[in-house]
Every structure is written in C-alpha cells, then in structure tokens.
C-alpha cells in the first residue's frame, strides 16, 4: 500500500466536472491564436453569439479526453527511457520562470547570466531527487530576449543528459527549440517517439488562451512534444475565493487546453497542470504557497487522476526571499502534499520569491527535502519483519539491534540519510565542524558538487549546429555569451558517470 491523499469525493469531482464542462459549452474559451482558432472552427466547433469565444460541447470534451494518454515516457538526451509520467509516479523538477538569481557568493539578488545558468544545470545534473531539469530562469542579462528560450535549452542539452521542462517565450519559438532537440535523435519521428522535454502551455485566466500559447500549443502538437497545461488561477482575484469554485474555474481552463491539443492531434501527451495562487487581500500579492493555493493544487490533482491524466503542479518551492525557516517550511510541506497526492511532475525546487528568484543553495536543500518526501510515500509492506517474535528475542538477547542481520540487511534501503546540508550531528560534533548554519552548509554543498561535476560530451558538428540555430534568431547581437569552462576532471562515459554518483551517495 502506498500512502495517498485525496481531498475530493467522487461525487464532488463529478459535480466540478459538470460545472467546468458547462462553462466550456455555454461561455467558451477566447482562443486568440488565429491558426488554432481556425483549426477548431474547421473541426465544426461552434462559437458564442458574438463570435469571440469557441464553445466546447460536452460530448466533444469527453471524446477528446478519452484520446489523451494515461501516461507517457520521458527519455534522456541519449534516447534512454528516464521517467514514466503517470499513475502515482512523483518526479520533482526545478521551477521555471525565474528572472533573477540569488548569488550565494555575494549574498545579493541580481539578473542572471549564462554562467549562472550553466552552474545551475551542472549542479542539478548530479542531484538524485531532481528527476529532470527545467529551463529554470532567464539569462536576459547577456542574450537577446527573443532567443533566450533556445539559449537556455542549449545550455541544458550540452551540460546534462537529463530530460527538460521548458517552453517558448515567443509565438514562434517552439520550432527552433524542437529543431535543436532533433539533433539528438535520428529524425523528427524519432523525437516524437522518444520525447526529451515537456513544454508549458499557459492559460492566463478569464477563460482565455493568448496568441503565444495558442501557437505554441499547435507547434508542440506538431512536433510531438508533451505539454503541461498550466492555468494561473488567482483565488479571490480572477477566480472564486472558495475552493470548489476555484477548482471549477481551474478545471475549465485546463480542460480547454487538453481538449484543443487532442482535437488537433489525438493521442498528444498532456499533463493536467497548474500554477494557482491566493490573492492576499492586505498586501495585494499572490502567494503560491498560501495554504488555500496548496489546497487547490491537490484538489485539481484529484480531478486529473479521476480523468486518468498525468498531473503537474507548482509545489516544493517558497515565496520567501531567502533560504530561511519560511522557505524550509513551505518547501517541505508542499513537497509532502505533492508526493502524497501523487502529482507526477512537481515544479518547484530551487525557487524563491513568487517564482522570481532562483537559488542554488536552496536547490541542494530541496533535493534532500524532496528525497524525504519520496521516502515517505514508498509502498508500506512487511520486510522480513512479520512475524516479529524473532526480532524481539534478538533485541532482548543483545540489548540492541545495530548488528542484527535484519538491521544490516535493510538499513541502507530503509533509513534515509540526508546530505550534509541537513544537520544530523549532535551539538558537540556540530561545533567541531565549525558551527555552520543552513546557508553555510548549503553553500558548501553547492561548491563541492560543482567541483565534482562530470562533463557531458557533445560532438563538434552538433555544437556548431546548435549555435547556428540560435544565431539565426539574433537581431543585433554579434556573439553568443561565453560558456564557462568545465572543471578539470577526467572525462567519463555514462557508465562511469553513474558509478561516480553511486560512490558519492
């Protein structure tokens, strides 16, 4: 038995789905992308009386949902299966959309650059509980904005083998990024068969999909890129302040994206996702870690699971400005909720300050917190401990169980031993080690892991083609930013890389 969390009864889920489908059928969605809008009209979908919203009849919605896969497999850069997205499989991935980085070396918050992003990828590459990467924050400090999405993808692809959660910043950004990923497959069909990325499609609220989101959705479907549909549901601002009402609004927005993808190409892998927040009536902010927003996260996850769809959420992050007690509490609490709810792709580790600021020390702490959450949700079953009477006799005979055969056999799998970033020493040993606080330990762990990074080999023709694709989108910038050198280590093949990680653990 696996520990689970479900906050909605089947009866309430059915009522929520009924209301969401009623919104789609009677109010409809403002589809601002002209090409997608025309595709939907060509498929026979009606409009409202004024013609500005596409209506989705309930039978169309039901048929479209039925074609969506219950799960799909993400593959790594080499095409090897890496993560099964579906069921109660939980994968933690860094949050996206950051604009700045907290520089742990100067204790300052600033715009991020290429060096920062490369360090992030190299750090995340070795974190065992960060299942795959995200293009976590922008590097607009040293690259033109219209190609910064492709530049971040390039840095991920050449510094790690892990799959990537990404997305395009502009209406026409997806094809360029898809062409880059295709360089690591035989051809387009192979990229579709063995996807290495999930792209985010944002619903902006008010039952509307922007021009960018519409075109990105179409392009992702064309290239076979799995998509996560992510409404930004703001409770009390553009959605009801009550949980059930907000869940209805969120479900309608999410279903619209999922249905549109399925209508264009049945069988497109989609995640029932979201990035909700509660509107704070006194400070006029939108905290994503407000308890009401977290409640909405696990509520809509229940809807997604009821529909047999993979799920996604922004959790395991913090609205705090720094790596402090609030950051730890919000991250660990929401990571536990996400793991118990079985959310398949959890976007959050590393992020602070309303998904504006990324922190490498927080990422290494979050790696451990997510590991503990995953440990809690493992299957509960007898492990050579029923019947228990023999273990009782061993305890009474030896007055301890440290050297018992049962302990020696099972403790490596049963006890979660955190990295040094989490303090498990007694006070005397802690004092001998320098009396380091959390930020000091996390910073030391970042530097240690960056020094131990094992580089990824990319052949020169592929590197030149990646750069050519990015250069083709530049307007005035003449040179690409310089990529920091890899630490001086022996270059290893993938088998040696895995062995080194096992030894480090």
Buried (B, 14 or more C-beta within 10 A) or exposed (E): EEBEBBBBEEEBBEBBBEBBBEBBBEBBBBBBBEBBBEBBBEEEBBBBEEEEBBBBBEEBBEBBBEBBBEBBBBBBBEBEEBBBBBBBBBBBBBBBBBBBBBBBEEEEBEBBBBBBBBBBBBBBBBBBBBBBBBBBBBBBBBBBEBBBBBBBBBBBBBBBBBBBBBBBBBBEBBBBBBBBBBBBBEEBEBBBBBBBBBBBBBBBBEBBBBBBBBBBBBBBBBBBBBBBBBBBBBBBBBBBBEBBBBBBBBBBBBBBBBBBBBBBEEEBBBBBBBBBBBBBEEEEEBBBBBEBBBBBBBBBBBBBBBBBBBBBBBBBBBBBBBBEEBBBEBBBBBBBBBBBBBBBBBBBBBBBBBBBBBBBBBBBBBBBBBBBBBBEBEEEEEEEEEEEEEBEEBEEEEEEBEEBEBBEEBEEEEEEEBBBBBBEEEEEEEEEEEEBEBBBBBBBBBBEBBEBBBBBEBEEEBBEBBEEBBEEBBEEBEEBBEBBEBEEEEEBEBEEBEEBBEEEE
